[in-house]
Amino acid sequence: MKRYVDLMRYRVSLAVTAGSLFGALFYGGPNVIDGVATAIGAGLLCAGSSALNQIQERAYDARMDRTRHRPVASGALSVDHALLVSLVLMISGLVLFSLTGGWPLLLLGLAVPVIYNGMYTPLKPITPMALLVGGVSGALPPLTGWMGAGGSMTAPAIVGVTVVFYLWQVPHFWLLQEKHREDYERAGFATLGKRLPKAFYKPLLALWVAAYFLALGYLAVMNVMASVHWLMPPGLLFMGGWTLFSVAREHNRRAAMTIYASLPLTLAAVLANTL
């Protein structure tokens, strides 16, 4: 059983499910149950894409300490078996999307493996900027839940949330990559620190961090209850400043943890106001 859990990268899949569920609850309305079903579909689709990613990157995973025990890289599961599991998971997720949101949501779901497996994964050994492409698929979970619950994909509220999710992913995963840079480089992946001079990549990283916290602050101010308006801006300002300071001092783990914590805390405050 553990082989299949690892194949599906359950932590990432649960995070995607939670992001999609946020979108459904943020929209509200009478079709929240459909939104919940969509969130389950998003988790299944993510699990299937993750399994396919492990097939695509099995040679790279086998050279990395943090991934060499993954089921395909280690040989615990064959490529054919993992592919079957991947297809079952992705098709199940897409069926749920079709049932809850029709063709628009189904097409949005199909975009996930196209972007993640078809574009982002092949680009990872070539350029660290691959994340700018892969981040698009990772920004979609709240939009899927919103649409599954009956919302329009062009509504400003959910477009803003999607932008925040996109901005969050880039610095978070760049920092994670820097933390394990030797492992990534030994496997053959392109890293930000190796491909770009420090004089360029640190300001670039700082720019993304600043953009993320500005967008997060705007989301919070526009959507949290008035009673905590006084708390959110200074709290996020402190977290953003602390992250930028950590980036400048190359305390990448501390910066990554702060960014990681900031998003769910803000989304919880937004939901508290919505519900």
C-alpha positions as CSV (number, residue, x, y, z in Angstrom):
1,M,0.0,0.0,0.0
2,K,2.8,2.4,0.8
3,R,4.1,2.1,-2.8
4,Y,0.8,3.5,-4.1
5,V,0.6,6.2,-1.5
6,D,4.2,7.3,-2.4
7,L,3.3,7.1,-6.1
8,M,0.4,9.5,-5.6
9,R,2.5,11.9,-3.5
10,Y,-0.3,12.1,-1.1
11,R,0.8,15.3,0.7
12,V,0.8,17.3,-2.6
13,S,-2.5,15.7,-3.7
14,L,-4.1,16.5,-0.3
15,A,-2.9,20.1,-0.6
16,V,-4.4,20.3,-4.1
17,T,-7.6,18.9,-2.7
18,A,-7.6,21.5,0.0
19,G,-7.0,24.3,-2.5
20,S,-9.9,23.2,-4.7
21,L,-12.1,22.9,-1.6
22,F,-11.2,26.4,-0.7
23,G,-12.4,27.6,-4.1
24,A,-15.7,25.8,-3.6
25,L,-16.3,27.2,-0.1
26,F,-15.2,30.7,-1.1
27,Y,-17.9,30.7,-3.8
28,G,-20.5,29.1,-1.5
29,G,-24.0,28.9,-3.0
30,P,-26.3,25.9,-3.3
31,N,-23.9,23.7,-5.2
32,V,-21.2,23.4,-2.6
33,I,-21.6,19.6,-2.7
34,D,-20.6,19.7,-6.4
35,G,-17.6,21.8,-5.3
36,V,-16.6,19.2,-2.8
37,A,-16.8,16.5,-5.4
38,T,-14.7,18.6,-7.7
39,A,-12.1,19.0,-4.9
40,I,-11.9,15.2,-4.7
41,G,-11.5,15.1,-8.5
42,A,-8.7,17.7,-8.3
43,G,-6.9,15.5,-5.7
44,L,-7.2,12.4,-8.0
45,L,-6.0,14.3,-11.0
46,C,-3.0,15.6,-9.1
47,A,-2.2,12.1,-7.9
48,G,-2.4,10.7,-11.4
49,S,-0.2,13.5,-12.8
50,S,2.3,12.9,-10.0
51,A,2.4,9.3,-10.8
52,L,3.0,10.0,-14.4
53,N,5.7,12.5,-13.4
54,Q,7.5,9.8,-11.5
55,I,7.5,7.6,-14.6
56,Q,9.0,10.5,-16.7
57,E,11.6,11.4,-14.1
58,R,12.5,7.9,-12.9
59,A,16.1,8.2,-14.1
60,Y,16.6,11.6,-12.4
61,D,14.8,10.4,-9.2
62,A,17.2,7.4,-8.9
63,R,20.2,9.8,-8.7
64,M,18.7,12.0,-5.9
65,D,18.9,11.1,-2.2
66,R,15.5,12.5,-1.5
67,T,13.7,10.7,-4.3
68,R,15.6,7.5,-5.0
69,H,13.2,5.5,-2.8
70,R,10.2,6.5,-4.9
71,P,8.4,3.4,-6.2
72,V,9.2,3.7,-9.9
73,A,12.8,4.9,-9.4
74,S,13.5,2.1,-6.9
75,G,11.8,-0.6,-9.0
76,A,9.1,-1.3,-6.4
77,L,6.5,-0.6,-9.2
78,S,7.0,-1.3,-12.9
79,V,6.5,1.5,-15.4
80,D,3.5,-0.2,-16.9
81,H,1.9,-0.7,-13.6
82,A,2.5,2.9,-12.5
83,L,1.2,4.1,-15.8
84,L,-2.1,2.1,-15.4
85,V,-2.5,3.6,-11.9
86,S,-1.8,7.1,-13.2
87,L,-4.4,6.8,-16.0
88,V,-7.1,5.4,-13.7
89,L,-6.5,8.3,-11.2
90,M,-6.5,11.0,-13.9
91,I,-9.5,9.6,-15.7
92,S,-11.4,9.4,-12.4
93,G,-10.6,13.0,-11.6
94,L,-11.6,14.2,-15.1
95,V,-14.9,12.3,-14.9
96,L,-15.8,14.1,-11.6
97,F,-14.9,17.4,-13.3
98,S,-17.1,16.6,-16.2
99,L,-20.0,15.7,-13.9
100,T,-19.8,18.7,-11.7
101,G,-18.7,21.5,-14.1
102,G,-19.3,20.2,-17.6
103,W,-17.1,20.9,-20.6
104,P,-15.4,24.1,-19.2
105,L,-14.2,22.3,-16.1
106,L,-13.2,19.2,-18.0
107,L,-11.1,21.2,-20.4
108,L,-9.5,23.0,-17.5
109,G,-8.7,19.7,-15.9
110,L,-7.1,18.4,-19.1
111,A,-4.8,21.4,-19.1
112,V,-3.2,20.2,-15.9
113,P,-1.4,17.1,-17.3
114,V,-0.7,19.0,-20.6
115,I,1.1,21.8,-18.7
116,Y,2.6,19.8,-15.8
117,N,3.6,16.6,-17.6
118,G,3.8,17.8,-21.1
119,M,5.6,21.1,-20.6
120,Y,7.0,21.6,-17.1
121,T,8.5,18.2,-16.6
122,P,10.5,18.2,-19.9
123,L,11.7,21.7,-19.2
124,K,13.1,21.0,-15.7
125,P,16.5,19.7,-16.8
126,I,16.8,22.6,-19.3
127,T,16.0,25.8,-17.3
128,P,15.0,26.8,-13.7
129,M,12.4,29.0,-15.3
130,A,10.4,25.8,-16.0
131,L,8.6,26.6,-12.8
132,L,7.1,29.7,-14.4
133,V,5.2,27.2,-16.7
134,G,4.5,24.6,-14.1
135,G,3.2,27.1,-11.7
136,V,0.2,27.6,-14.0
137,S,-1.1,24.1,-13.3
138,G,-0.4,24.5,-9.6
139,A,-2.5,27.7,-9.5
140,L,-5.6,26.1,-10.8
141,P,-7.0,24.1,-7.8
142,P,-9.0,27.0,-6.3
143,L,-10.4,27.8,-9.7
144,T,-11.6,24.2,-10.2
145,G,-13.5,24.2,-6.9
146,W,-15.0,27.6,-7.6
147,M,-16.2,26.4,-11.1
148,G,-17.4,23.1,-9.7
149,A,-19.6,25.0,-7.2
150,G,-21.1,27.0,-10.0
151,G,-18.9,30.1,-10.2
152,S,-17.6,31.8,-13.4
153,M,-13.9,31.4,-14.1
154,T,-13.6,35.1,-15.0
155,A,-15.0,36.4,-11.7
156,P,-12.4,38.9,-10.2
157,A,-12.5,37.3,-6.8
158,I,-11.3,33.9,-8.0
159,V,-8.9,35.3,-10.5
160,G,-7.2,37.2,-7.7
161,V,-6.9,33.9,-5.7
162,T,-5.5,32.1,-8.7
163,V,-2.9,34.9,-9.1
164,V,-1.9,34.5,-5.5
165,F,-1.5,30.8,-5.8
166,Y,0.7,31.3,-8.8
167,L,2.9,33.9,-7.1
168,W,3.2,31.7,-4.1
169,Q,4.5,28.6,-5.9
170,V,7.4,30.3,-7.7
171,P,9.5,31.5,-4.7
172,H,8.4,28.6,-2.5
173,F,9.7,25.9,-4.9
174,W,12.7,27.9,-5.9
175,L,13.7,28.1,-2.3
176,L,13.1,24.4,-1.9
177,Q,15.3,23.7,-4.9
178,E,18.0,25.9,-3.4
179,K,17.8,23.9,-0.2
180,H,18.5,20.7,-2.1
181,R,20.6,22.2,-4.8
182,E,23.4,19.6,-4.7
183,D,20.8,16.8,-5.0
184,Y,19.0,18.5,-7.9
185,E,22.3,19.2,-9.7
186,R,23.6,15.7,-9.2
187,A,20.4,14.4,-10.8
188,G,20.8,16.8,-13.8
189,F,18.1,19.3,-13.1
190,A,18.7,23.0,-13.8
191,T,18.8,25.1,-10.7
192,L,18.5,28.8,-10.2
193,G,21.7,29.2,-8.4
194,K,23.8,27.3,-11.0
195,R,22.3,28.8,-14.2
196,L,22.0,32.4,-13.0
197,P,24.7,34.6,-11.3
198,K,23.9,35.3,-7.6
199,A,23.7,39.1,-8.4
200,F,20.7,38.3,-10.6
201,Y,18.9,35.4,-9.0
202,K,18.7,36.8,-5.5
203,P,17.0,40.1,-6.6
204,L,14.7,38.0,-8.9
205,L,13.7,35.8,-6.0
206,A,13.2,38.8,-3.8
207,L,11.0,40.4,-6.5
208,W,8.8,37.3,-6.6
209,V,8.5,37.3,-2.8
210,A,7.5,40.9,-2.7
211,A,5.0,40.4,-5.4
212,Y,3.5,37.5,-3.6
213,F,3.1,39.2,-0.3
214,L,1.6,42.3,-1.9
215,A,-1.0,40.2,-3.7
216,L,-1.7,38.2,-0.6
217,G,-2.1,41.4,1.4
218,Y,-4.6,42.8,-1.1
219,L,-6.5,39.5,-1.0
220,A,-6.7,39.6,2.8
221,V,-7.8,43.3,3.0
222,M,-10.5,42.8,0.4
223,N,-11.9,39.6,1.9
224,V,-11.4,39.3,5.6
225,M,-13.8,40.5,8.3
226,A,-13.5,44.1,9.5
227,S,-12.6,43.0,13.0
228,V,-9.2,41.6,11.9
229,H,-8.5,44.3,9.3
230,W,-6.1,45.9,11.7
231,L,-4.2,42.6,12.2
232,M,-3.8,41.3,8.7
233,P,-1.7,44.0,7.0
234,P,0.9,44.4,9.7
235,G,1.1,40.6,10.1
236,L,1.7,40.0,6.4
237,L,4.0,42.9,6.2
238,F,6.1,41.4,9.0
239,M,6.1,37.9,7.3
240,G,7.0,39.5,4.0
241,G,9.8,41.5,5.5
242,W,11.1,38.5,7.4
243,T,11.1,36.4,4.2
244,L,13.0,39.0,2.3
245,F,15.5,39.3,5.1
246,S,15.9,35.5,5.1
247,V,16.4,35.5,1.3
248,A,19.1,38.2,1.6
249,R,20.9,36.2,4.3
250,E,20.4,33.0,2.3
251,H,18.4,31.4,5.1
252,N,16.4,29.6,2.4
253,R,14.7,27.0,4.7
254,R,13.4,29.8,7.0
255,A,12.2,31.8,4.1
256,A,10.5,28.8,2.5
257,M,8.7,27.9,5.8
258,T,7.4,31.5,6.2
259,I,6.1,31.5,2.7
260,Y,4.5,28.1,3.1
261,A,2.7,29.1,6.3
262,S,1.5,32.5,5.0
263,L,-0.9,31.2,2.4
264,P,-3.0,28.8,4.5
265,L,-3.2,31.3,7.4
266,T,-4.5,34.0,5.0
267,L,-6.9,31.6,3.3
268,A,-8.3,30.5,6.7
269,A,-9.0,34.2,7.5
270,V,-10.7,34.7,4.2
271,L,-12.9,31.6,4.7
272,A,-13.8,32.7,8.2
273,N,-15.3,35.8,6.7
274,T,-17.0,34.0,3.8
275,L,-18.6,31.3,6.0
